[in-house]
């Protein structure tokens, strides 16, 4: 035991010496940056003054902070108590070392907490003397440096209590520091003005004005302004798109250690925009951005480890990154569910123009508004939900949602009452948070059997919102809501079984209700299922399943709103802005963004070189295909078949078509396989297999029936010609016995038939010659005058 104590004490002293050395090094470096002519003693307070004025061990000279060493009595007592406990308890060597390290760190933290900076006056009438806080100036006490009384705004302090009496003062900062501080304060004011306009306005002109303020602040090296401006230049948001300028700003932000700048610079290197593509540099910048806490960087790294892009594939590493992001997304989910994001695939929209994209036309929205104004309750509830969550071409607007729900609730609609309860329970700028009001609406809706109201009432009893906590009633109302298929009820019921609240803990029941809620698309249901699969709680642990579920949660974060921004940019004809936005979302692992970026690049986007469009499109089609998108898989086959962005490779094309056929049952892929079998491209020619794939394509899709019919007709002709080539006609006729087939007088029958045919043809020809002159003799005379226009025969 004595040996352990000596070893622990040695470790303790070693760490203390290291900290002292680091402190001494920092002190020396700081002194060199300060006034080198002044002695160390002139800058240091006595121990008595430290206790009297500040009870601190730190001091500031010309803005540099120094940490003094030393221990308090309480800290010494803590150390003695620790060593006495160490001698009394038998613990392992590892435990001893960790305890001593923890104790030492805790004491250092306590020292830092009780110490406050001591300022030393610079210039003035008391150069080098410590500032005195508080000090009296113009009948007012100041506990910190002030600019009062000075027109230049430079901070100063008094070195005695009464400035008027002693006139002892000095500056708290150098002139250079003062100018820099005032410049940064001016930049902050400009930035706040721009952000206020940006957040409070919805008009494009006002947002452009806001970015002019942000540009000015960015020119003054305001970090947050530079971040906003650099992304605006990258995407073309309210500023003209300029990749080169955005790159320069990102490089400047990266030098300052901005995680947003690091992540964006990684994106430029990954996509080759404004720089030569380098996946190695991209990975470095993404890693630094993630270490700085940037969630998008974490999400990108999660996808890269999951798909093995630029790194070795690692499910566990992907799980770590995705789980961290999912925790933030899940904590941001409100009771109302948050904004709904519409995912639209450009390829599907072009291939099937009649297919509904999920967006509501402006005329249809106006029609519903007209119905709502006329008192149509269903229209009021529908518009209320659209404005509450946003999406489908309608912007989120809580004020309008509240008005529509209010109208429908006054008409007695239970659904509107329940949603008003949710709005009051959640609270917003429009609707003040009120548990009592929410409870009233929930009760009214629940009494009418509405599942949303029942779920809301269950939440009130579960968390004691406006009523005492009652788990039995909460369980009862959640069960009622779940029985009617309401996802919130299913989710909360699963949570109660998972945590054993009001019921016996039952992971199987929790899993059942989480699965039901996930089928309804509830984000938190996906999150809870991911946690269960990640930890193996109630199910066999599955890293792959957990990553896919966490990825689903991450893709519902607020950054997904850029999907609609990119789509609107594309619809407005700004393909360059759209493709850059889709490329960033594609880096985050959004399959719809990968396919849309590839689709725009396929159309020769001008933002990249003409020779680079197909290779880049091929890359993103490949990533989208690996996530199960059928059209992307067929596109891969097309690119290899025609040699777009790669060499012509019929065998690889055949593999992609076969995967699309077998995994997604694509009629297009089946038709292409039939054609390749027919022509013998990448596979041995086989007309029978070609016909089989053509038939399968016709069965898989009604749209394929016409092209399949034409292909089969062509195949029939080819098959007949091939059959004729393969047989010997002379041999066929030599084996035919006409006497046995038609009788002994078959030649007479044949001659009779030929004679009859010739007679018929001759008689027909004679009748034609006789009819022509007779018709000419009976022809009436043509009048010289033309009839009036109304009697002219139609042409």
LOSEVEX-270995 format. One record per residue (C-alpha): residue in three letters; x, y negated, z negated. Coordinates in steps of 0.001 Angstrom, whole numbers, padded with zeros to 6 digits, always signed. Each point is the difference from the previous one (the first is absolute). Layout:
BEGIN
alaXYZ;...
//
This chain:
BEGIN
unk+000000+000000+000000;unk+002892-002397-000801;unk+001490+000600+003458;unk-003327-000929+001614;unk-000194-003181-002042;unk+003548-000994+000958;unk-000746+000711+003656;unk-003181-002058-000117;unk+001787-002870-001756;unk+002736+000078+002644;unk-002590-000199+002755;unk-001735-002849-001811;unk+003235-001980-000346;unk+000952+000699+003618;unk-003285-001387+001296;unk+000315-003010-002269;unk+003515-000721+001312;unk-001240+000310+003608;unk-002801-002478-000667;unk+002444-002361-001702;unk+002365+000208+002968;unk-002800-000706+002442;unk-001133-002950-002101;unk+003521-001377-000220;unk+000440+000339+003772;unk-003256-001817+000626;unk+001018-002721-002450;unk+003361-000508+001693;unk-001546-000109+003467;unk-002605-002483-001126;unk+002619-002213-001660;unk+001939-000137+003272;unk-003112-001208+001814;unk-000582-002676-002645;unk+002201-002954-000884;unk+003489+001524-000254;unk+001460-003060-001716;unk-002178+000491-003065;unk+001118+002409-002697;unk-002119+002913-001110;unk-000286-001452-003508;unk-001609-003204+001295;unk-002799+002017+001573;unk-000744+002332-002914;unk-002247-000739-002960;unk+001019+000938-003506;unk-001724+002936-001660;unk-001677-002389-002453;unk-001418-002180+002811;unk-001249+003097+001806;unk-001964+001129-003044;unk-001187-003476-000854;unk-001177-001082+003452;unk-000883+003095+001951;unk+000837+003261-001768;unk+001440+001155+003282;unk+003119+001455+001548;unk-000267-001384+003523;unk+001102-003296+001492;unk-000345-001787+003339;unk+002760-002108+001540;unk-000861-001706+003291;unk-002799+002478+000568;unk+002074+003164-000739;unk-001394+002326-002696;unk+002372+001872-002319;unk-000871+002769-002452;unk+001729-000127-003387;unk+000864+003168-001906;unk-000784+000799-003595;unk-002472+002000-002046;unk-002674-001003-002411;unk-000406+001513-003439;unk-003124+001834+001082;unk+001872+001533+002912;unk+002771+001175-002310;unk-002585+001570-002266;unk-001561+001741+002996;unk+003382+001387+000965;unk+000673+001266-003528;unk-003445+001583-000182;unk+000607+001669+003330;unk+003301+001524-001144;unk-001521+001161-003296;unk-002831+001707+001891;unk+002594+001477+002345;unk+001775+001705-002895;unk-003252+001341-001464;unk-001395+001622+003195;unk+001482+002865+001964;unk-000333-000915+003678;unk+001870+000962+003123;unk+002947-001958+001387;unk-002024-001174+002997;unk-002802-001263-002219;unk+002511-001817-002203;unk+001637-001770+002938;unk-003329-001066+001486;unk-001202-001333-003366;unk+003140-002068-000554;unk-000140-001407+003534;unk-003664-000890-000458;unk+000739-001644-003358;unk+002827-002049+001452;unk-002129-001170+002929;unk-002877-000868-002334;unk+002310-002138-002150;unk+001345-001802+003058;unk-003583-000703+001094;unk-000850-001306-003483;unk+003021-002317+000144;unk-001112-001330+003374;unk-003542-000562-001257;unk+000955-002036-003077;unk+002527-002124+001906;unk-001049-003108+001914;unk+002164-002249+002172;unk+001992-002871-001471;unk+000348-002887+002428;unk+003095-002191+000086;unk-000317-003555+001231;unk+001736-000895+003257;unk+001150-003589+000410;unk-001992-002790-001630;unk+001098-001272-003420;unk+000453+003428-001601;unk+001803+002088+002607;unk+000716+003517-001270;unk-002196-000298-003096;unk-002906+002424-000520;unk-003506-001169+000766;unk-002230-000443-003026;unk-003521+001460+000178;unk-002409-001418-000796;unk+001098-003604+000550;unk-002002-003197-000298;unk-000370-002327+002993;unk-002591-002778+000308;unk-001872+001289-003062;unk-000334+003465+001550;unk+001775+003207-000907;unk+001541+002118+002776;unk+000793+003686-000456;unk+001755+000249+003374;unk+001845-002113+002519;unk-002081-002728+001622;unk+000099-002389+002948;unk-002093-002627-001813;unk+001540-003429+000111;unk+002012+000708+003143;unk-000971-000984+003520;unk+002265+002571+001662;unk-001812+002901-001724;unk+003218+001443-001464;unk-000396+002039-003188;unk+001679-001258-003196;unk-000007+000608-003769;unk+000985-001767-003193;unk+002759+001426-002220;unk-001556-001372-003189;unk-003576-000044-001196;unk-000688-003733+000458;unk+001096-001182+003419;unk-001001-003639-000640;unk+002120-000173-003117;unk+003145+001791+001189;unk-000174-000381+003812;unk+001807+003328+000318;unk-000977+001866+003179;unk+001237+001997+002992;unk-001297+001737+003100;unk-001221+003598-000128;unk+001138+000670+003572;unk+002571-001129+002482;unk-000986-002369+002776;unk+000260+002841+002513;unk-002264+002216-002122;unk-002449-002867-000396;unk-000226-000591+003739;unk-000471+003716+000641;unk-002721+000240-002652;unk-001891-002974+001388;unk+000288+001393+003513;unk-001352+003368-001109;unk-002826-001716-001894;unk-000903-001964+003111;unk+000097+003215+002039;unk-002243+001707-002561;unk-002520-002846+000205;unk-000067+000202+003807;unk-000357+003804-000186;unk-002893-000202-002453;unk-001756-002555+002211;unk+000303+002311+002993;unk-001181+003048-001942;unk-002996-001902-001364;unk-001121-000934+003533;unk+000681+003535+001219;unk-002036+001686-002751;unk-002917-002421-000039;unk-000610-000286+003754;unk-001296+002438+002572;unk+000419-002161+003099;unk+002925+000708+002283;unk+000946-003664+000360;unk+000276-000444-003772;unk+002078+003153-000342;unk+002372-001308+002653;unk+000274-003232-002012;unk+000792+002055-003115;unk+002865+001720+001804;unk+001473-003386+000896;unk+000364-000639-003742;unk+001500+003469-000453;unk+002453-000697+002828;unk+001105-003172-001742;unk+000451+001853-003299;unk+001919+002764+001774;unk+002370-002588+001479;unk+000670-001044-003619;unk+001049+003615-000770;unk-003098+000893-002005;unk+000128+003805-000178;unk-003734+000750+000006;unk-000592-002485+002792;unk+002757+001614+002056;unk-001656+003393-000521;unk-003369-001277+001196;unk+001458-001844+002988;unk+002259+002871+001067;unk-002920+002438+000121;unk-002149-002563+001813;unk+002723-000379+002646;unk+000338+003774+000247;unk-003714+000655+000527;unk-000996-003268+001641;unk-002408-000871-002845;unk-000908-003699+000443;unk+003535-000634+001278;unk+001430+000792+003415;unk+001550+003460-000071;unk+003791-000209-000133;unk+001804+003240-000849;unk+003465-001591+000004;unk-000964-002762-002456;unk-001714+002496-002282;unk+003127+002195+000073;unk+002178-002920-001103;unk-002341-000755-002886;unk-000089+003673-001017;unk+003798+000101-000026;unk+000073-003108-002192;unk-002586+001509-002373;unk+001962+003253-000131;unk+003122-001883-001053;unk-002028-001522-002836;unk-001187+003469-001057;unk-003637-000295+001105;unk-001601+003498+000168;unk-002482-001253+002614;unk+002855-001247+002151;unk+001896+003284-000409;unk-003037+002054+000974;unk-000709-002170+003060;unk+003616+000113+001166;unk-000150+003775-000321;unk-003110-000038+002189;unk+001784-002038+002695;unk+002864+002492+000089;unk-002393+002944+000012;unk-002051-001349+002909;unk+002845-001728+001863;unk-001696-003412+000058;unk+002508-002845+000321;unk+002855+002376-000890;unk+001496+003221+001294;unk-001936+002897-001468;unk+001790+001702-002897;unk-001822+002504-002185;unk+002955+000105-002418;unk-000170-003770-000672;unk-003781+000202-000190;unk+000250+002662-002699;unk+002460-002112-002013;unk-002207-003085+000079;unk-003138+002019-000766;unk+001764+001521-002996;unk+001072-003396-001358;unk-003520-001339+000526;unk-001466+002964-001888;unk+002493-000452-002856;unk-001169-003610-000174;unk-003576+001207-000490;unk-001421-000566+003485;unk-002946+002376+000361;unk+000029+000048+003801;unk+003660+001055-000084;unk-000930+002817-002394;unk-002802+001049+002337;unk+002320+000012+003027;unk+002568+002101-001855;unk-002758+002366-001125;unk-001046+000554+003614;unk+003592+000399+001180;unk+000746+002665-002601;unk-003309+001714+000750;unk+000596+000094+003766;unk+003798+000283-000120;unk+000669-003224+001955;unk+003630-001061-000382;unk+000297+002060-003203;unk-000187+003631-000998;unk-003618+001005-000470;unk-000797+000033-003719;unk-003495+000459-001339;unk+001026-000880-003553;unk+001634-003282+001062;unk-003078-000871+002044;unk-002166+000807-003011;unk+002019-002366-002204;unk-000399-002953+002370;unk-003634+000623+000898;unk-001044+000543-003613;unk+001510-003335-001051;unk-001915-001868+002719;unk-003199+001969-000666;unk+000124-001011-003676;unk-000127-003669+001014;unk-002752+000559+002582;unk-002138+001989-002467;unk+000391-002643-002713;unk-001164-002640+002493;unk-003270+001771+000814;unk-002988-001869-001398;unk-003434+001286-000966;unk-001402-001346+003274;unk+002523+002082+001926;unk+002056-002724+001698;unk+000243-000940+003664;unk-000916+002508+002697;unk+002514+000251+002838;unk-001113+001087+003444;unk+002445+002221+001895;unk-000389-000261+003766;unk+002074+001994+002497;unk+000594-001965+003174;unk+000479+003167+002086;unk-003397+001380-001044;unk-001634-003358+000687;unk+001360-000044+003570;unk-000640+003691+000716;unk-003553-000165-001373;unk-001281-003554+000480;unk-003499+000997-001061;unk+001211+001432-003296;unk-000838-002144-003025;unk+003139-001492-001538;unk-001749-000748-003280;unk+000071-003761+000632;unk-003291-001848-000093;unk-000719-002326+002877;unk-000673-003630-000845;unk-003466+000212+001578;unk-000866+002994-002199;unk+001164-001788-003143;unk-002128-003020+000904;unk-002960+002312+000584;unk+000397+001500-003482;unk+000337-003497-001457;unk-003239-000973+001729;unk-001735+003050-001484;unk+001399-000784-003464;unk-001288-003575+000202;unk-003427+001386+000928;unk+000015+002092-003184;unk+001166+003391+001285;unk+001317+001633-003185;unk+002088+002659+001740;unk+001738-002655+002100;unk+000698-002027-003157;unk+001538+002989-001790;unk+002042+000990+003060;unk+001382-003506+000503;unk+000679-000255-003733;unk+002151+003138+000096;unk+001793-001170+003152;unk+000935-003318-001598;unk+000863+001620-003328;unk+002574+002401+001439;unk+000799-001641+003345;unk+000847+001968+003131;unk-001679+000823+003321;unk+000714-003513+001213;unk-001501-001703-003081;unk+002246-001944-002387;unk-000252+000624-003726;unk-002201-002667-001569;unk-001260+000527-003548;unk-002189-003098+000114;unk-002064+001244+002940;unk-000048+003540-001413;unk-001422-001331-003266;unk-002675-001995+001842;unk-001141+002968+002104;unk-000062+002367-003003;unk-001942-002586-002009;unk-002664-000274+002689;unk-000364+003770+000276;unk+000001+000471-003799;unk-002788-002572-000370;unk-001950+002102+002495;unk+000444+003019-002289;unk+002776+001863+001820;unk+001868+002259-002456;unk+003135+000203+002120;unk+000376-003787-000029;unk-000517-000046-003789;unk+002731+002589-000457;unk+002462-001939+002156;unk-000771-003213-001875;unk+000843+001935-003150;unk+003326+001027+001522;unk+000773-003601+000954;unk-000786-001289-003510;unk+001948+002846-001576;unk+003060-000709+002138;unk-000225-003802+000025;unk+001433-002309+002664;unk+000341-003676+000897;unk-003626+000032+001115;unk-001600+002244-002631;unk+001149-000450-003620;unk+000778+003207-001868;unk-002886+000946-002284;unk-000472+003441-001508;unk-003463-000908-001265;unk-001292-001109+003411;unk+001624+002984+001678;unk-001649+002336-002514;unk-003446-001456+000725;unk+000356+000581+003735;unk+001428+003500-000513;unk-002925+000946-002267;unk-002578-001260+002478;unk+001635+001916+002855;unk+000506+003158-002082;unk-003625+000011-001134;unk-000948+000066+003683;unk+002251+003050+000533;unk+002740-001863+001860;unk+003331+001907-000220;unk+002101-003198+000184;unk-001868-001384-003001;unk+000323+003314-001855;unk+003747+000030+000603;unk+000304-003619-001150;unk-001957+000797-003165;unk+002285+002966-000608;unk+003020-002314+000276;unk-001557-002366-002522;unk-000470+002814-002543;unk+003411+001505+000744;unk+001958-003225-000631;unk-002438-001778-002329;unk-000828-002860+002344;unk-002950-001780-001557;unk-001025+003153-001938;unk+001645+002221-002616;unk+002195+002768+001413;unk-002074+003143+000494;unk+001693+002847+001876;unk-003110+002162+000080;unk-002060-002650+001774;unk+002919-000794+002314;unk+000246+003670+000964;unk-003764+000176+000528;unk-000103-002965+002378;unk+003115+001105+001904;unk-001565+003426+000526;unk-003174-001583+001342;unk+001998-002175+002406;unk+002211+002922+001058;unk-003024+002188+000733;unk-001137-002614+002513;unk+003428+000005+001655;unk+001213-003389-001236;unk+003815+000019+000092;unk+000520-002218-003066;unk-002072+002380-002107;unk+001969+002989+001312;unk+003310-001750-000672;unk-000847-001009-003570;unk-001437+003430-000756;unk+003262+001537+001208;unk+001959-002404-002209;unk-002021+000971-003067;unk+000651+003696+000613;unk+003673-000690+000729;unk+000575-001994-003210;unk-002459+001953-002144;unk-002083-003073-000826;unk-003479+000924-001245;unk+000479+003548+001324;unk+002455+002835-000383;unk+003037-000526+002225;unk-000503+001955+003202;unk+002462-000488+002858;unk-002006+002168+002382;unk-003074-002192-000416;unk+002176-003105+000322;unk+001467+001368+003214;unk-003469+000761+001326;unk-001328-003522-000562;unk+003193-001683+001226;unk-000276+002029+003210;unk-003628-001058+000429;unk+000893-003658-000549;unk+002923+000258+002449;unk-002388+001270+002684;unk-001812-003306-000424;unk+003315-001828+000535;unk+000557-001313-003549;unk+003616-001172-000371;unk+000259+000873-003689;unk-001217+003528+000739;unk+002917+000460+002398;unk+002312-001478-002629;unk-001201+002332-002759;unk+000232+003041+002268;unk+003530-001025+000956;unk+000999-000231-003662;unk-001445+003454-000679;unk+001861+001575+002924;unk+003216-001866-000845;unk+000023+001245-003595;unk-001689+003350+000571;unk-002855-000860-002344;unk-002965+002287+000598;unk+001458+001083+003362;unk+003192+001535+001346;unk+002586-002762+000348;unk+000316-001065+003640;unk+002408-002789+000871;unk-001190-000062+003613;unk-003674-000417-000946;unk+000857-002631-002617;unk+002012-002033+002511;unk-002794+000086+002578;unk-002532-001155-002607;unk+002272-002738-001374;unk+000696-001121+003591;unk-003754-000326+000539;unk-000250-002190-003104;unk+002969-002171+001027;unk-001503-000618+003424;unk-003041-001542-001691;unk+002094-002788-001543;unk-000534-003671+000786;unk+002678+000055+002708;unk-002345+002154+002093;unk-001973-003164+000772;unk+002681-000727+002606;unk-001498+002797+002115;unk-002946-002255+000771;unk+002260-003035+000455;unk+002028+001917+002578;unk-003162+001209+001747;unk-001354-003556+000207;unk+003329-001207+001405;unk-000187+002680+002700;unk-003596-000927+000838;unk+001025-003658+000244;unk+002585+000967+002615;unk+003068-000378-002237;unk+001541+003434+000547;unk+003431-001004-001303;unk-001378-001056-003383;unk-002180+003108-000166;unk+002801+002430+000821;unk+002348-001441-002665;unk-002700+000298-002651;unk-000828+003542+001088;unk+003716+000894-000012;unk+000372-001060-003648;unk-003109+001970-000978;unk+001361+002933+002030;unk+003173-000107-002108;unk-002254+000316-003065;unk-001407+003219+001431;unk-003380-001132+001362;unk-000841+002442+002794;unk-002493-002419+001587;unk+002708-002700+000087;unk+002501+002408+001573;unk-002416+000936+002781;unk-001062-003625+000565;unk+003622-001200+000143;unk+000784+002758+002520;unk-003105-000907+002010;unk+001033-003676+000293;unk+003616+000930+000796;unk-001369+002361+002651;unk-001487-003066+001673;unk+003453-001596+000293;unk-000028-002443-002932;unk+002282-002936+000824;unk+001466-000239-003512;unk+002352+002899+000790;unk+002111+000645+003070;unk-001659+001631+002995;unk+002314+003004-000206;unk-000773+000489-003709;unk-003799+000081+000034;unk-000456+003666+000917;unk+002688+001383-002366;unk-001444-002004-002909;unk-003539+000971+000899;unk+001121+003641+000158;unk+001460-000312-003511;unk-003281-001270-001480;unk-002164+002433+001969;unk+002177+002719-001515;unk-000505-001306-003560;unk-003753-000349+000511;unk-000195+003502+001473;unk+001818+001457-003011;unk-002829-001411-002147;unk-002626+001860+002042;unk-001198-002559+002557;unk-001128+001959+003087;unk+000364-002788+002564;unk+003584-000575-001149;unk+000807+003673+000494;unk-001415-000098+003545;unk+001949-003220+000665;unk+003192+001798-001003;unk-000808+002667+002567;unk-000662-002687+002641;unk+003283-001801-000753;unk+002005+003201+000439;unk-002053+001044+003059;unk+000550-003278+001876;unk+003372-000908-001547;unk-001062-003192-001821;unk+002733-001016-002437;unk+001625+003423+000335;unk+000985+002565+002596;unk-002670+001999+001824;unk-000447+003156-002062;unk-002960+002196+000961;unk+000734+002556-002704;unk-000132-002611-002794;unk-003140-001504+001562;unk-001559+003474+000041;unk+000837+000448-003718;unk-001690-003305-000948;unk-003093+000786+002066;unk-000213+003436-001580;unk+000261-001479-003531;unk-002786-002472+000790;unk-002087+002836+001419;unk+000512+002419-002888;unk-000002-002415-002946;unk-002452-002682+001103;unk-001954+001893+002725;unk+000538-002846+002456;unk-001826+000419+003317;unk+002543-002273+001694;unk+002866+002197-001200;unk-001807+003161+001186;unk-000573-001514+003446;unk+003684-000996+000220;unk+001035+003528-000978;unk-002258+001365+002745;unk+001658-002288+002534;unk+003508+001011-001114;unk-000928+003708+000255;unk-001484-000660+003447;unk+003147-001731+001254;unk+002507+002047-001968;unk+001501-003079-001738;unk+001964+000879-003127;unk-001632+003428+000016;unk-000407+002899+002404;unk-002775-000633+002560;unk-003158+001864-000968;unk-003318-000879+001686;unk-001967+002201-002377;unk+001344-001832-003078;unk-000596-003305+001783;unk-003681+000891+000465;unk-000211+001065-003643;unk+001329-003371-001259;unk-002278-001911+002388;unk-002997+001926-001377;unk+001124-000698-003584;unk+000242-003728+000788;unk-003564-000024+001387;unk-001255+001731-003162;unk+001911-002364-002316;unk-001411-003223+001470;unk-002996-000797+002249;unk+002044-002846+001519;unk+002422+002575+001423;unk-002619+001965+001938;unk+000157-002048+003251;unk+003809-000033+000310;unk+000057+003691-000967;unk-002549+000797+002744;unk+002129-001764+002604;unk+003139+001699-001283;unk-001697+003403+000150;unk-001186-000627+003585;unk+003546-000870+000965;unk+001248+003049-001870;unk-002501+002195+001874;unk+001249-001236+003373;unk+003600+000545-001044;unk-000829+003475-001283;unk-001742+000914+003289;unk+002902-001231+002101;unk+002426+001836-002194;unk-002064+003183+000353;unk-000093-000352+003763;unk+003763-000450+000106;unk+000548+003083-002088;unk-002107+002405+002188;unk+000686+001334+003576;unk-003102-000656+002197;unk+000901+002669+002583;unk+000271+002620-002678;unk-003384-001031-001393;unk-001755+000339+003360;unk+001765+003300+000728;unk-001505+001472-003142;unk-003554-001133+000837;unk-002183+002645+001811;unk-002690-002025+001841;unk-001858+003114+001151;unk-000453+001067-003572;unk-000752-003521-001225;unk-002513-001174+002714;unk-000856+003194+001902;unk+001245+001487+003299;unk-001566-002769+002149;unk+001304-002965-002008;unk+001583-001535+003143;unk-003406-000293+001733;unk-001465-001736-003028;unk+002856-002459-000038;unk-000288-000779+003734;unk-003782-000564-000340;unk+000509-002465-002829;unk+002639-001896+001996;unk-002291-000145+003058;unk-002899-001373-002038;unk+002248-002685-001492;unk+001221-001038+003451;unk-003585-000152+001353;unk-001123-002188-002875;unk+002865-002434+000532;unk-000672-000266+003783;unk-003741-000653-000529;unk+000716-002683-002553;unk+002426-001752+002307;unk-002475-000016+002908;unk-002758-001595-002113;unk+002345-002824-000957;unk+000800-000790+003679;unk-003713-000052+000946;unk-001034-002300-002880;unk+002420-002807+000805;unk-001425-001241+003436;unk-003605+000347-001155;unk+000652-002192-002959;unk+001634-002597+002240;unk-003035-000211+002347;unk-002472-000544-002789;unk+002070-002678-001717;unk-002078-003246-000431;unk+001293-003356+001231;unk+001848-002043-002554;unk-001520-003487-000514;unk+002273-002928+000817;unk-001029-002079-003008;unk+001095+001018-003464;unk-002769+000493-002533;unk-000240-002444-002909;unk+002278+000791-002977;unk-002775+001362-002174;unk-000858+002703+002572;unk+003529+001111+000765;unk+000536+003664-000770;unk+002444+000788-002791;unk+003507+000782+001114;
//
